[in-house]
Amino acid sequence: MESTNWPPAHSDALRKYFALGMSYAEIARAINAEFNPSYSRGAAIGRARRLGLGAAGRPGEVATPVPASIPRARPQWLRQWCERYKATAKWFVPFFEQVDAPKLRCVDADPLHLSLLALEPGDCRYPYDGGDEEGEAITFCGRPKYGSSSYCTAHFRLTRGPDAVPQRPVSAAAPRIVEAA
């Protein structure tokens, strides 16, 4: 399967030069001289691979990969380093302690478990149960709200912290327009 970014004439020239045993840099220069497209050596290599032209029989290239089962020798400096730091190797291994899971925050509020449609404007909207399975309704706390918050006192303190105060209402004063000098 040929890509559309190389015209067939360029691909044919690549095959011809490859069969002559030219290097990929020489192939790229020859195609550039003949057709003036400015291909690089890497472009010639990539195109040859996409055309299925292998490296078999080409000087300086390996036709088959070296099997991974052949052990590679470690360099001398690496062997010396391993021997020198063998005693301290345990320091580099991470050590994980088992810790207990933190206790989740909860409140002593007794929720009314109201549905979304049953909530009144002054009811707590803290979600409780449901929604885990498809089609399952979510229930809400439903207790009276705390100030201007959407939650009751217990859930407000749970979500904002024990020292939190409800947000102040926005001032009703009209903004003044100041002209720049």
N, C-alpha and C positions, 0 to 999 in steps of 0.2 A: 504494500500500500504506500503510495507516494504522497508526500505532503505537497500542498499547493504553493508553498513559498519558494520552491526550487523549480524552475521550468524544466521540462523533460530534456531539453538539449543540454542543460547544465548537468543533470543527473547522468546522462549518457557520457559526457566528457569525464565526469568523476569515475565512472566504471572503466572507461578506456585508460585513464591515467593510473588508476589503481592496478589494473592488469599489467601495466608496464613496470610496476614496482616502484613508483615514485612515492616519496614521503608525503604526508598530508600537507605540510607546509608548501612543498613544491606543487602539489595538486591545486591548492588554493591559489597560488601565484599564477599557475598556468590558466586556470579558469578565469581569474580576474583579467589576465592579459587578453584572453580570447573573447570574453563576453562583457567585461568591465562591470561586474556586479559588486565588487569589494567584499568577498567572502574571507573569513579568517580561517586559520588552521583548525580551530575548534569547530567551526561550522562544517568544514570538510569531514572531520572525524564523526561528528554527530550524524551528518547525512549518510555517510558510508555505513554507519551502524544501522540506521533506519532502513537502508536499502538491503541490509543483510550481508554486507561485505565483511567477512571476518578477518582476523589478524593472522590466520594460518598462512605460513609460508613467507611472511613479511619479516625482514631482518630486524632484530632488536625488539620484537614484540612477542609476548607469550600467548600462544593460541589457547591453551587450557589453563585454568586457574590451579594454583598449588593446593593440594588437599589440606584441609584444616587439621588432619590427624597427625601431621608431622610436627613434633615438638620444636619450638623455637628456643634457642639458647638465650639465657639472660645475659645482658652485658655484664662485664666484670664489676663496674661501679655499682650496679644494682645488687649484685650478690653481696658485695662488701657492705653496702648500706643496710641490707636486710639482716645480716649477721650482727652489725653494730647496734641496731635498734630493735632487735628481737625482744629484749627484756622490757622495753617500753611500749611494745605494740599494743598491749592491753589498754593503754591510755587513749589510743585512737579509736577504740571500739565504743560506740555510744552505749550508755547504760540507762535503762528506763526503769524507774521505780513504779510500782503499782500504787495508784492513789484511788481513793474512794471517790465516786461520783459526787459532785456537789449537790446539796439538798436544794431542790427547786423552791423558789419563793411561792408561798401560797397565802391566802388570806382566810379569815374566819367568817367571811360573808356567806350567807345562805342564799344562793341564787334562786330566782323564781323560774328560770329556764323558759323564757318567753320566746316566741318566734319573732322574726323581724316584723311581720305584719301586726303582731299583737303589741309591739312596743309603743308607748305613748311618748310625747315630746319630752317629758321630764324623767324618763327611765334611763338606767345605766345601760350602755351599749357594749359592755365587756363580753366578748364571745366565750362560750363555754363548751358545749358538746356539739358533735355532729360535723358533717362535711368531710368525714374520712372516706366514706364510700359514695359512689355516684348516686345522686338523687336524695341523699340524706340531708335533712334540714339542720341548720345551725341554730342553737339556742343561745340566748343572751341572758345576762344577770337580771335586769329588769327592776332592780331596787332604785330608790330615789337618787337623782344626780346630786353631786357635790358642787355647789356654786355654779360657775359657768362651764364646768368641765362636762365631758360626755360620759364620765364614769361616776359611780358612787364613791364615797369617801375611801373605803377599803381598796378598791381597784385604782383610784386616783393615786393613792400613796404607793401602791404596788408598781404602777407604771412610771411614776415620776420620782419616787424616793420619799422617805418619811418626813423630810423637812420641806417638801414642796408646797407652794401655795398656788391656788388657781391663778390663771393669767388675768391681768387687769383688763377691764373692758376698755376699748378704744375711746379716746376723748371725743366728746361731742362738739368741741370747739371747731369753728370753721378755719381752714388754713388761710394764712395771709399771703398775698402775692407781693413780692418785693421786686422793685425795678432795679436793674443793674445800672450803675452810673457809666 
